[in-house]
Amino acid sequence: MPILGPATTVFTIATLGPAVVRKVENRINDLQLAYEWIAEAIIEITMDQQLRNDLTELEVVGPTFNLTIGQQEYPDTNFINTTAGDVNMASVDIMEWIDYPANSIRIKLLPTHYQETDKFIVVNSLPVKWYRYGLNIGVYPIPDQPYQVQSRYLKQHPIYWDNLGATPILLTMNWYEIIKLAAAQKGFLELEEYEKADSIGKLLRGDPDDRKASPGMLYGRKLQRERESWRQEQGLKPMIHSYTHWPRG
């Protein structure tokens, strides 16, 4: 597998399969078994809430739809791309067009909790907040117009269980070594090589006795958002001396 490929290259579970077999010391000759370990590793990584801010490849925009006058809660399937088979792991933002029917001015609804919205009974009005209740998404106040809304959400990584090798890996290349190690750990567990599995676990997740000093490959990575330009502070800060301090030399 090349270190870097063209932009059109789509890496799949089958791409990483042979490398995982090598990492378990060629103890198996069944690639399908390695594919299962890779799929389980991807699920485990993408479901980890501590890694939420680094899973930008799984963030997508949902469809637009109109609220119903007088209806406060809606199945969350209205907010996601069900035709693409998406499953909502976490709602990030919900946007709302406030000038129905022109739909030219948009605001972001504020997140809240249904216990807060249950405290008051209000007249129907422009919703300004959203909350989750079970498998429903609610808005508050109750809409007085069929305002158009749209969500941003974190989708579940797709896994083609009927053809694991063809499953595309949506995470960027800097995750590949971690995925291979996590899959190899599951392989060693299945081979009852518990010491080797434990060693990989410490490499991935750090020293359990001192996670702050040794966070491991999973949690010690610099988050993608921290590398991007929306930061309000400078990446390279100039050296500033106080008025009462003169540099030596």
C-alpha positions as CSV (number, residue, x, y, z in Angstrom):
1,M,0.0,0.0,0.0
2,P,1.5,3.4,-0.9
3,I,2.1,5.9,1.8
4,L,0.2,8.5,-0.2
5,G,-2.1,7.9,-3.1
6,P,-4.0,10.0,-5.6
7,A,-7.0,12.0,-4.4
8,T,-9.3,9.5,-6.2
9,T,-8.0,6.5,-4.3
10,V,-10.6,4.8,-2.1
11,F,-9.0,2.7,0.6
12,T,-11.1,-0.2,1.8
13,I,-10.9,-2.8,4.6
14,A,-9.4,-5.2,2.1
15,T,-6.5,-2.7,1.6
16,L,-5.5,-3.1,5.3
17,G,-6.3,-6.8,5.6
18,P,-2.8,-8.2,4.6
19,A,-1.1,-5.7,7.0
20,V,-3.2,-6.9,9.9
21,V,-2.3,-10.5,9.1
22,R,1.4,-9.6,9.3
23,K,0.8,-7.8,12.6
24,V,-0.6,-11.0,14.1
25,E,2.6,-12.7,13.0
26,N,0.9,-14.5,10.1
27,R,-0.8,-16.7,12.6
28,I,-3.9,-16.8,10.4
29,N,-4.4,-17.4,6.7
30,D,-8.1,-16.2,6.6
31,L,-8.3,-12.7,5.3
32,Q,-12.0,-12.6,6.1
33,L,-11.2,-13.0,9.8
34,A,-8.8,-10.0,9.5
35,Y,-11.6,-8.0,7.8
36,E,-13.8,-8.7,10.8
37,W,-11.2,-7.4,13.2
38,I,-10.7,-4.2,11.1
39,A,-14.5,-3.6,11.0
40,E,-14.7,-4.0,14.8
41,A,-11.8,-1.7,15.3
42,I,-13.3,1.0,13.1
43,I,-16.6,0.8,15.0
44,E,-14.8,1.0,18.4
45,I,-12.8,4.0,17.3
46,T,-15.6,5.9,15.7
47,M,-17.9,5.3,18.7
48,D,-15.4,6.7,21.2
49,Q,-16.9,9.9,22.6
50,Q,-13.4,11.2,23.5
51,L,-12.5,11.2,19.8
52,R,-15.6,13.1,18.8
53,N,-13.9,16.3,17.7
54,D,-11.5,14.4,15.4
55,L,-14.1,12.5,13.4
56,T,-14.7,15.3,10.9
57,E,-14.9,12.9,8.0
58,L,-18.2,11.5,9.5
59,E,-19.9,14.9,9.9
60,V,-22.6,15.5,7.3
61,V,-25.4,17.9,6.5
62,G,-28.9,16.5,6.6
63,P,-31.9,17.3,4.4
64,T,-34.1,20.3,4.7
65,F,-37.7,19.9,5.8
66,N,-40.5,22.1,7.2
67,L,-41.8,22.0,10.7
68,T,-45.5,21.5,11.3
69,I,-47.5,24.3,13.0
70,G,-48.3,23.3,16.6
71,Q,-46.0,20.2,16.5
72,Q,-43.1,20.3,19.0
73,E,-41.2,17.0,18.4
74,Y,-40.2,15.1,15.3
75,P,-38.6,11.7,14.6
76,D,-34.9,12.3,14.2
77,T,-35.0,10.4,10.9
78,N,-36.4,13.7,9.4
79,F,-33.0,15.3,10.1
80,I,-30.7,12.7,8.6
81,N,-30.1,11.2,5.1
82,T,-32.0,8.0,5.5
83,T,-31.7,7.3,1.8
84,A,-27.9,7.1,2.2
85,G,-28.4,4.7,5.1
86,D,-27.1,7.2,7.7
87,V,-27.5,6.6,11.4
88,N,-27.3,9.6,13.7
89,M,-24.6,9.2,16.3
90,A,-24.9,12.8,17.5
91,S,-26.7,15.9,16.4
92,V,-24.1,18.8,16.1
93,D,-26.2,21.8,15.0
94,I,-29.7,22.5,13.9
95,M,-30.2,25.5,11.6
96,E,-33.6,27.2,11.0
97,W,-34.8,29.7,8.4
98,I,-36.7,32.3,10.2
99,D,-38.4,34.3,7.4
100,Y,-40.9,31.7,6.1
101,P,-41.8,31.4,3.3
102,A,-38.9,33.3,1.8
103,N,-36.3,31.1,3.6
104,S,-33.5,33.5,3.1
105,I,-32.4,34.3,6.7
106,R,-31.0,31.5,8.8
107,I,-30.1,31.1,12.5
108,K,-28.6,28.3,14.6
109,L,-30.9,26.9,17.3
110,L,-29.5,26.7,20.8
111,P,-29.2,23.3,22.4
112,T,-31.3,22.7,25.5
113,H,-33.0,19.8,27.4
114,Y,-36.6,18.7,27.4
115,Q,-36.7,19.1,31.2
116,E,-36.1,22.8,30.7
117,T,-38.7,23.1,27.9
118,D,-41.3,21.3,30.1
119,K,-41.1,24.0,32.8
120,F,-43.1,26.6,30.8
121,I,-46.1,26.7,28.6
122,V,-45.7,29.3,25.8
123,V,-47.7,30.5,22.9
124,N,-46.7,29.2,19.5
125,S,-43.8,31.2,18.2
126,L,-40.5,31.1,16.4
127,P,-38.4,28.2,17.8
128,V,-35.1,29.2,19.2
129,K,-33.9,26.0,20.9
130,W,-33.7,22.3,20.2
131,Y,-33.5,19.2,22.4
132,R,-33.5,15.4,22.1
133,Y,-36.1,13.2,23.7
134,G,-35.6,9.5,22.9
135,L,-35.5,9.1,19.1
136,N,-37.2,12.5,18.6
137,I,-35.8,16.0,18.1
138,G,-37.9,18.7,19.7
139,V,-38.0,22.5,19.1
140,Y,-38.9,25.2,21.5
141,P,-41.1,27.2,21.4
142,I,-43.7,25.3,19.5
143,P,-43.7,26.6,15.9
144,D,-46.3,29.0,14.7
145,Q,-45.2,28.7,11.0
146,P,-43.8,25.8,8.9
147,Y,-40.2,27.0,9.3
148,Q,-37.6,25.2,7.3
149,V,-34.8,23.4,9.3
150,Q,-31.7,21.5,8.6
151,S,-29.2,19.6,10.8
152,R,-25.5,18.8,10.9
153,Y,-24.8,15.5,12.5
154,L,-22.2,12.8,13.1
155,K,-23.1,9.7,11.1
156,Q,-22.2,6.2,12.0
157,H,-19.3,4.8,9.9
158,P,-20.8,2.4,7.3
159,I,-19.8,-1.2,7.4
160,Y,-20.7,-3.6,4.5
161,W,-21.3,-6.7,6.6
162,D,-22.2,-8.7,3.5
163,N,-19.0,-7.7,1.8
164,L,-16.5,-6.5,4.5
165,G,-13.5,-6.2,2.2
166,A,-15.3,-3.7,0.0
167,T,-16.2,-1.4,2.9
168,P,-14.6,2.0,2.2
169,I,-12.6,3.5,5.1
170,L,-13.8,7.1,5.5
171,L,-11.2,8.1,8.1
172,T,-8.0,9.8,6.8
173,M,-4.7,8.1,6.4
174,N,-3.4,9.2,9.8
175,W,-5.9,6.7,11.3
176,Y,-4.7,3.7,9.3
177,E,-1.9,2.6,11.6
178,I,-4.2,3.0,14.6
179,I,-6.9,0.9,12.9
180,K,-4.3,-1.8,12.0
181,L,-3.1,-2.0,15.6
182,A,-6.6,-2.0,17.1
183,A,-7.5,-4.9,14.7
184,A,-4.3,-6.8,15.6
185,Q,-5.2,-6.4,19.3
186,K,-8.5,-8.1,18.6
187,G,-6.7,-10.8,16.7
188,F,-4.3,-11.5,19.5
189,L,-7.2,-11.7,21.9
190,E,-8.9,-14.3,19.6
191,L,-5.6,-16.2,19.5
192,E,-5.4,-16.1,23.3
193,E,-2.2,-14.1,23.2
194,Y,-3.3,-11.8,26.0
195,E,0.1,-10.3,26.8
196,K,0.6,-9.2,23.2
197,A,-2.9,-7.8,23.1
198,D,-2.3,-5.9,26.4
199,S,0.9,-4.4,24.9
200,I,-1.0,-3.1,21.9
201,G,-3.7,-1.8,24.2
202,K,-1.1,0.3,26.2
203,L,0.4,1.6,22.9
204,L,-3.0,2.7,21.7
205,R,-4.6,4.0,25.0
206,G,-1.6,4.8,27.1
207,D,-0.5,3.7,30.5
208,P,-3.6,3.0,32.6
209,D,-1.7,4.1,35.7
210,D,-0.7,7.5,34.2
211,R,-2.8,8.5,31.2
212,K,-1.8,12.1,31.6
213,A,1.9,11.4,31.0
214,S,1.3,8.6,28.5
215,P,-2.0,9.1,26.7
216,G,-1.3,6.7,23.9
217,M,-1.7,6.9,20.1
218,L,-5.5,7.3,20.2
219,Y,-5.8,10.2,22.7
220,G,-2.4,11.8,22.3
221,R,-3.0,12.9,18.7
222,K,-3.4,16.5,17.8
223,L,-7.0,17.1,16.9
224,Q,-7.8,18.1,13.4
225,R,-9.8,21.1,14.5
226,E,-6.9,22.4,16.5
227,R,-4.8,22.5,13.3
228,E,-7.3,24.6,11.4
229,S,-7.6,28.4,10.9
230,W,-10.7,29.0,12.9
231,R,-8.6,29.2,16.0
232,Q,-8.7,32.7,17.5
233,E,-5.2,32.6,18.8
234,Q,-2.0,32.7,16.7
235,G,-0.4,29.4,15.9
236,L,3.1,31.0,16.2
237,K,3.2,33.5,19.0
238,P,5.8,36.3,19.0
239,M,8.0,36.8,22.0
240,I,6.8,39.7,24.0
241,H,8.9,41.4,26.8
242,S,7.4,43.5,29.6
243,Y,8.4,47.1,30.0
244,T,10.5,46.3,33.0
245,H,12.5,43.4,31.4
246,W,15.4,43.8,29.1
247,P,16.7,40.8,27.2
248,R,20.3,39.9,28.0
249,G,23.1,40.3,25.5
